[in-house]
Amino acid sequence: MTLESSNTTVGILYDIENAPFEMLNYTLGKARRFQPCRTIVISDWEERPEQKRWEKLLRRPGFTFRQISRTFLGKNSLDSALYDSAKLLYEEGVRRYFIITTDSDFVRIAQMLNSKEKSYIIGVGTKQASETLRNAYDEFIVYPAEEKETVRKKHTRKKAETAEKAEEALEKAEPKANKKAEPKKDVKSKKAKANKAEKNEKEKSVKAAKQEKAAKATKAAKDAKNVKAAKSANDEQTAANATAKNAKSKAAQQTAAAEKPEQANHVNHAAAAPSAAPAAKPEHKEKAAALPEGTFAVRLPKTLRKQLEARMQEEEVTMDELITYLLMRGLSH
């Protein structure tokens, strides 16, 4: 894209995504300081059809408006397109620029415009612009501009100040006797003003008290609502825990009921086949005689007993229940 520019041209880079149309119009007014010259305004007009008001500016002499094409889709595609256009202008000899944005990503454009030969860059943005962005420019103009006092306002204010000073001087020069002999009308006027001021103070106090009371009532209602919600949540959690506990207890009872007949069968089976057990040694006969009838006594090796104790804790059963289960499992095979 050839823009046919020179060092008498002013380039305006308009960030249409982060600057309103009014900011562009404001900048065009500021660009008059460089007249006569040719001004080129570059932005992505087609992407923002609501900004078609810029077409009215086409009637202004000396202004050219260029549409840029974004090089790729994405968040920074407009920044990249403006960067490429600024680079073309720079290579063609343009050395005066306005950059309209508050986005700090445009710092790299300013750096590029000063890479080989110094350019004069004026930034236009809101007061939220970062210090990094402001320092990248030769000038930075805050938009909207702060309103200045008109001549009439200044004259009125100066007149009021003069009258106030004259009144103060008159009061100091008056003797105390004259102050005591003040006309009744002035006394009544001052008294009325004092009463009015007192009445206004009372009204402000009552209004403040009402607002404070309303705020406390709102806070109390909110706290009550939070307490109620927390209590409801605790009740629901308690109910859920009780239900889970009952279900677990019921399951344990059913398991115990199912295992009890099986354990009885194991014991009866062991009692019915005493001949299968090995003969007890003479030193253990006395201990075996002391056991109840129908009890099956086994002498376990130390290693095996440790393994059974570990499994007993893991399965949460007694030693008798574990041994009976293992014997029945072996008989079934």
N, C-alpha and C positions, 0 to 999 in steps of 0.2 A: 504494500500500500504506500503510494507516494503522496505526501502531504504538501509538497512544494513550500517548504518553510525556510525561514532565515532568522538572523538574529534580531530582526524587527518584529518578530512574531511572539505573541504570548500564548503559551499552551496552558489550558485549564483541564485538569484531570478530575472528573466528577464521579465520586463513589456513590452511585445512585442507590445502593443498598443501605448505606449508613448516613445519608444526608438528605434532608427534605428539599423540595424544589425551591422553597423560599431562600435556602442557603445558597443555591446556585444564582438566583436573581440578585441576591445581596453581593455575591462575589463579582458578578459582571459589572455592578456599579463601582466596585473597588478597582476593577481593571482599567477604568478610564484614566487613571493616573499615568498609564503608559501610552496613551493616545498621542499622535496617530500611529496605529499599528494594526496588524491583522491578528484576530483572536480565534483560536481553534478550540472548541469544546468537545471533549471526547468522553463517551460513556456508552452503556448498553441500553439504549432507549427502548428497543423492541422487547426487552425482557420485562419492563415495567410499563405496561400500556396506560396505567393510571397517571403517569407523568407526562402525558401528551401536551400538557400546558407549555412545555418548552418550545413547541412549534410556533407559538406566538413570537418567540424571540428571533425567529428567522428573518423577520422584517427589519431587524436592527442592522444598520450598515457596518461592515467590518467584522462580522461574526460568521464563523463557519462551524457547523455542527456535524460531527462524525459518529457513525455507528460502528462499534467494534464487535467482532465475532469472538466468542469465548473459545479458547483453544481446547478445553476439555471440561467435562461436567464435574461438578463438585463444589465444595464450599469456597475455595480460593480461586475459582476460574476467572471471576471478574478482576481480582487483583493481578493475576498473571496477564490478562489481556491489556489492562491499563499499563502494566510494566512494559510490555512489548511496544505499545504505542508511544510511550514516553521515550523509549530507547530510539525509535525511529526519528522522533522529533529532535532528540539530542544529536544524533548522527547528522541530521540535516542543518544543524547550527542554531537551534533554538536554545536560548539561555535564560529565559524568564518564564516562570511557571507559577500557577496557582494549583494547590492540591486540596480538594474539598473532601475531608473525611475526618473521622475521630478514631479510625481503626489504626492501631499501632503497627499492623503489617505493612503499611505504606512507608515505613522508615527505610526499607530497602530500596524503594524507588528514589527517595531523596539521596541516598548514598550513591546510587548509580548515576544520578544527574550531576554529581560532583566528582565522579571517578577520575576523569582525565582533565577536563577544564571546568573551572568553577561556574556554577549556575546561581542565579538569584531566585530562591524558592520562598513563596509565601504560603503558609498553611492556614486553612480556614476550618474551624471545628468548634465543638461545644466545650464548655468548661470542664467536662469529664475527660478530656484528652490527657494522656499520660505525659510526664515530663520528658520521656524518651522521644516521643513524637514531636513535642514542641521544640526540643533542642536540635532536632534534625533540620529545622528550617532557619532561614535568615530572619523571617518575621512570622508571628503567629497571631491571627485575628480570632478573637472569641465571638461566637455567634450564639444567641442574639446579643447585639451590642448593648452595653448598659446605657439606660436613658440619661441624658444630660439635662440639667435644669435649664429651662427657657429663660430668656431675659426678663419676662414678666414675673416669673416666680422669684428670680433673684431680687428684682426691684421691690416686690411685696415683702419678701423676708427682710431685706435691709431696712425698709420703712418701719416694720414692726419692731425690729431690734432698736432702732433710733428712738421710737416712742417709749419703749420699755426703759431704756437708759434715762430718758428725760423724766419719766415718772419716778424712778428710783432717786434721781438727784433732787427732785422736788420734795419727796418725803424726807430726805435727810436734812434739807434746809429748813423745813417747817419747825418752829419751836414746839415744845411739848404742850404749852398752854393752848395753842391753836388746835392741836389734836384732841384735847379734852373738850373743846367747844365745837366739836364736829356737828354739823346739822343733823337733825333727827332723821331726815330722809336717807342720808348716807349710812347712818347707824342701822336703820331698818333694812337697807339693801344688803349690807354686810351680814346681818343676822339671817336674812332670808337665804343668802348664798351658803352660809354655814349650815343652816338646817337642811338645805337641799343636798349638800355634800354628805351630811350625816345620814340622810335618808338613803342616798345611793350606796353608802357603805353598808348599811343594814341590809338592803336588797341583795347586794353582792354576797354578804355573809349567809343569808337565808338560801340563796341559790347554790352556794358552795356546799352548805349542809345537806341540801336535798340531793345534790349530785353524789356526795360521799355516801349518803344513806342508800341511794339506789345502787351504787357500786358494791356496797357491803351486802345488800340483799342478793344481787346477782352472784357474787362470790359464794355466799352461803348456799344458794340453790345449786350452784355448780358442785360445791363440795359434797352436798347431800346426795346429789346424783351419782358422783364418783363412789361414795361410800356404799350406796345401794347396789351399784354395779359390782363393786368388789365383793360385797356380801353374797350376792347372787352367784358370782363365779365360785366363791368358796363353798357355798351350799352344793352347787353342781359337782364340784370336785369331790366333796365328802360323799355324796350319794354314789358317784362313780366308784370311789374306793371301796365303799361298803358292798356294792354289787359285785365287784371283782373278788372281794374277800369271801363273800358267800358262795360264789361260783367255785372258787378254789377249794373251800371247805367241803362243798358237796362232792366235788370230783375226788377229793382225798377219801371221803367216806365210801364212795362207790368202789374205789380201788381197794380199800381195806376189806370191804365186804366180798369182793371177788377173790381176793387172795386167801381169805380165812378158810374156806372149804378146801382149797388146794393144800394149805399147810396141814390141815387135819388129816387129809389123805396121805400126805407124806409121813406124818407121824405114825399113823396106823400101819402103813406099809413097812416102816422100819421096825415096828413092834412085832409084826407078823413074821418077820424073817430074822430072828435073832441068830440063827445058825450061820448066816452069811457074814456076820461080823467076826473079826479075828478074836481069838481067845485072849482075854486080858492077862497081862503079866501078873505074877503073884503079888508084886508090891502095889498094884493098882486095884486089886480085888476089893479091898476095903472101901476105896473111893467109889467104885462102881456100884457096890451094894448100897451106898448112901443115896444114890440118885433115885428119883421117882420111877415107878414102873412104866415101861414104854418109852424111856428116854434113850436116845442113841448117842453114846459118848465116843468121840474121836480124838486122838492125840495128834495135833498138827505140828509140822515142822515150823521153826521160827520164821523162816523166809516166807512160807505159804501163809502163815498167820498174818504177817505184815501186809501181804498183798490183799488178803481178805478184809483186813481192817480198813485199808485204803478204799477198797471198792464199797465197803459198808458205808463209809462217810459219803462217798460219791452218790450212791443210790439212796441214802437216807433210810436204811432199814436196819434191823437188828442182825446180830451174827447168826442166830438160829434161822431167821427168815432167809438169809443169804445162802447158808449151807443147804437148807432144805430145797431152795430153788435150784442150786447147782446139781444136787443129787437127782432131782426129778428130771432135769434137763439131760443129765447123763443117761438115766434109765430110758428116756424116750428115744434116745439114739441107739 
